[in-house]
């Protein structure tokens, strides 16, 4: 079964790795009906590169980018049945990775598929463990009934490499506007509650990992806390994240004991920063605006 699909990639100064991204996409065994770059006024020459590789490019102001609204714009423009999203730093691993993220749509009940993220080749062990933990080598399909097993992770997805059935996405109102973070989890939860399924395609792979500084780690989890504070219905429907957090900590310690025990103190500090950032994000309405602007990673959100 062939799937009629389009592609959208939001970009902002993707830098030297953008050529590798474009080359990996060029070799894919399936081709989209349309491929759109929504670029937030890059200054690194990547727009010209994208055009040379056949992408349509829409340039917007950096201040106009919104995780949900910008993606929904591309959905509204698409004439396809499925839209595939990437982030600029998620490089396809194999020539058939896009085909494999489309395969689960053979099941009409599947509305959303996300692919496997492998650590970049130069990733340190803390980064590598996070990818191995969240993106295992076994595919799975989840429905709302699975929340008793997975809790909040029932709606775990990532728009770094994902695909949506457009009809189902539009039926639940599309991507939300004005979310600080987590537009993918927001939509995933809505789809689950509407009776759709989410598939994880472990054979559809990209290289994607982050080497966050300590401050960036804190800020990312502050944003996550703000998201859950402003969308409390998600935790009410699926449960909290605390149990999953403890499982992750123990798994990370076990991994580091085996592969890089000298990173355990750093791991513990990062755990403290994540927890503190998340808890502060949950009570962000009690914090002064000036302080929130200092703590947030998504700088435009509180402007």
N, C-alpha and C positions, 0 to 999 in steps of 0.2 A: 504494500500500500504506500503510495507517495503522498506526502503531506505538502499542501500549498502554504508556504510560510514566508514571512518577511523577517528582517533583522534590524535591530536598533542598538546603537552603542553611544551612550553619553560620553563625551570626552572633554578634558581640559588639560592642556600641556602634557600629553602622555609621554613625551620625551623619546629617548633613544630606543626604548623597547617597542615603540609603535610599529616600526618596520617589521619586527619579528611577528607581531600580532597580525599585521596585514598579510604577510607571507603565509602564515599558518591558515588564515581564513581562505586565501586564494586557492589552496590545494584541496579544499573540501570536496567530497564526492557528490554532494548535493548543493544546488544553488538556490538562493532565495528569489522570490518574484520582485522584491525591492530590498535595498539595503541603505539605511539612513544613519548618518552620524549627526547627533545633536551636540554641537561644540560650543562651549562656554567661552568664546573669544580667546582661543589659544594664540600664543605668540611664538610657538616653537617650530613653526613650519609644518605641523602635522596635518593641517587642513589641506594643504596642497598635496601631501602624500595620499590622503584619503581619496581625494578627487581623482588622482592618477590611478588608483586601484579600482575605480568605478563606483565609489560610494556617492550617494547624494548627501550633501552637507548643508545643514541648517545651522547658522550661527546665531547664538543668543547672547545676551549680556550675562556675565558671570553671576550677577545678582539675581537674575531671573530663573536660575536653575533651582528646581525642586525635585526631590527624589521621586515623589509620586506624580505630580502634575506634568513634569517633563516626559516621563514614560507614558502617561496616559495620552499625551499629545501624539506620540508615535503610534499608539494603538488606534486612535481616531483616524489617523492618516492611512493606516494599513488596509489593504483590500484582501488580505490573506485569511486563512483559517486559523493559523498559529503564528505568534510572534515570538522570536527568540531574542533574548536580551543578553548582552555582555557588559562587563566593565572593561575599561581600556587596559587593565593590567592582568587580564585573564587570558592567557595564550593557549590556544587549542593544542592538544598533545598529538592526536592522530588525525589522519585525513578523513576519517569517518565519524569524528566526534559529534558533529552536528546531526548526521543521520541517526546516530544512536540516541540523542536526546529527543528526537522526534518519534522513535519507535513506540514508546508507551502510549502514544495517542491512538494506537490501534484499538485500545479499550476506550469505548465512548464515555465511560464514567471518569476518566482521567482528565482533569482540567489544567493541571500544572505539573511540570517536570523540572527537576533541577539536576545538574550534573555533578560529577565528582571533582573536587579540587585537590590537586597534588601540590606538595610544597615545591617552591622554586629550588633549583639545583644548588643554590648557595644558601639555602635556609638553615638557620640554626635549629638545634633540637627542640627548643620550646615552641618555635613556629611549626616545625615538622609534626610534633605531637598533636597540636591543635587541629591540623588538617587530617591526620590519621584518625583522630577521635571523632570528629564531626562528619567525616566523609569516608566511611569504611568501604571495603571492597565487595560488599554484597548489596545488590539492588533490593528495594522494598517499595511497597505501595501502601499508603496509609489513608484511612478514612476517619471520620469523627468518632467511630466506635473504639478506635485505638487510643483515645486519650487516657483510658485507664491504665495503659501500658507505658505510653510515652509522655504523658502530661503535656507541658508546654512545648516540648520538642515535637509533638505531633504536627505542628505548623512550622517546623524549622525548614527554611528554604534559603536560597541565596540568589539574588539577581546578578551575581557575577557571571553566572552561566545558567540560564533558566529559559523555559518555554511555556507559553500560556495559550490555552484555547480561547480565542478572542470572544466567541459567543458567550462562554461561561463567565469570562472576566467582565464583560459588559452587563451581564445579567445581575451581578452583585454590585454594580455601581462603579466598576473600574478601580484604578489606583486612587488613593486619597490625596487630596491637596494639603499642603502645609503640614507634613509630618517631618520631624527632625531626623528620623531614622526608621528603619523597619517597615518600609512600605511593602516589602515582600511578605513578611509575617502577617501584616494586616490583611492583605489580600488572601493569603493562604488560609487564614482562620475563617474569613468570610466564605471562601469556597467550600471548606470542610463543613461548615454549618449549613450550607445550601445543599449538602448531599453529594458533593463531588469528591474525587480522590486526588491525592498528591503522590507522584511517583518520584523516587530517587533512582537515577540511572547511573549505576556505578561504573559502567563501561563507557560513559560519555565524559571525557576528561579534559580539564584545563590545568595548566600550571598557574597557581595563584596563592600567594602567602604574603604576609606583611611582617616587616621588622619594626614594630612599633617601639618608640622610646617609652620610658616610664611615664612621661607626661601624656603622651598620645594614648597610652593604654588607659590611663585614668579618664581622659576626656571621652574616649570611645564608650566606656561604660557609663559615664555620666549621661551621655546622649541616650544610651539604652534605657537608663532609669527614667529619663524624661519621657521617652516614648511610652513606657508602660504606665507612668503616672497619668499621662494624657489619654491613654487607651486602656483603662482598667478592665474593660469588658473581656479582653483577651485572656488575662490571667483568671478572671472569674469563670470563663468558659472552659479553659484547659488546665488551670492550676498554675502554681508559681514555679519559679526557676531554681529555688534553693536546693532541692534534692538533686537535680541535675548538676548543679554547681559543685556539690560535694563529690559526686562521682567523677567529675572532670579533674578535680584536685588530686584525688587518690590515683587516678590513671596517669596524670602528669608526673607525679612523684615516682611511680613505678617505672615509667618510661625513662626518666632522668637517672634513676638509680642504675639502670642498665646501660644507658648510652652516654650520659654526661652528668655525673653526680655533682661536679663542681658548679653546675648551674642551679642547684636546688635553692641556695639562698636567694638568687635572683627570682626564681619561680615563686618563692614565698612572698617576696616583696611585691611582685606583680599581682599575686592573688589578693593581697591587702589593698592594693590600688584599685583593682577591679571592683572589689566589694565596696570600698568607700565611695568610689565614683558612682556605682549603681545606686547605693542607698541615698546619696545626696541628690541624685537625679529623681528619685521617687518623691522627694520632698521639695522639689524645685520651686513650687509655688510659695514656699515660705522664705525663699532666698531673694535678696535684692537683685535687681536687674543687672547692675554693674558686675556683681559677683558671678552671675550666670554667664555673662558674656566672657568672663575670664576662664570659666570651667568648660565651656562647650567646645566640641570639635567642629560641629557644623556652624561656622561663624555667622552665617546669614540668618540663622533661625530666630534669634532674639533681637534682630534689628527692626 
